[in-house]
Amino acid sequence: MRAAEIDEEFPVVDVDTPALEAARMLAEHSLLGIVVLTADGQLYAVLPASEVVRFIVPSYIQDDPLLASVIAESAADRAAEKLGGKTIRELLSQHQLTMPVANADDTIIEVAAIMVRLRSPLVAVMKQGKLHGVITASRLLAVTLSGGLIDNRQLLSNCERAAIV
């Protein structure tokens, strides 16, 4: 099975979309991430929701998570304000992300390897230089399990063993 056979339509945003609007889209639709395109429809980034969360956490707290416990609750409530007035382009210019991208003719295992290597919950599928669709980790697992690529009896046995341990 090839990536183009299992990818799905997925919400996309423009690189100049306000960052706060993109964060709201992620939250309201419980998305694992968003695909960012340029004005001419070219892939710019695949932005996992965890990266958006990272943008609202001050760098000094990322460097020393123990400091999070001393931040006043009122300051924590205003964390999302850091996204205000900024575009996705501005946020991404500060962080260079390796894009989780697969070709339309890649196999499911190749897509899974990209997800694992880049720790990304979604992979953009490209066909002839254009976005064809997106494969999420849950979609990949559903197709893999229903397609018999993983023996369900073995999976159940492993789960039962893990529950005992």
Stockholm file with secondary structure:
# STOCKHOLM 1.0

chainA/1-165         MRAAEIDEEFPVVDVDTPALEAARMLAEHSLLGIVVLTADGQLYAVLPASEVVRFIVPSYIQDDPLLASVIAESAADRAAEKLGGKTIRELLSQHQLTMPVANADDTIIEVAAIMVRLRSPLVAVMKQGKLHGVITASRLLAVTLSGGLIDNRQLLSNCERAAIV
#=GR chainA/1-165 SS CBHHHHCBCCCEEETTSBHHHHHHHHHHTTCSEEEEECTTSCEEEEEEHHHHHHHHSCHHHHHCGGGGGGSCHHHHHTGGGGGTTCBHHHHHHTSCCCCCEEETTCBHHHHHHHHHHHTCSEEEEEETTEEEEEEEHHHHHHHHHHTTSSCHHHHHHHHHHHHHC
#=GC SS_cons         CBHHHHCBCCCEEETTSBHHHHHHHHHHTTCSEEEEECTTSCEEEEEEHHHHHHHHSCHHHHHCGGGGGGSCHHHHHTGGGGGTTCBHHHHHHTSCCCCCEEETTCBHHHHHHHHHHHTCSEEEEEETTEEEEEEEHHHHHHHHHHTTSSCHHHHHHHHHHHHHC
//
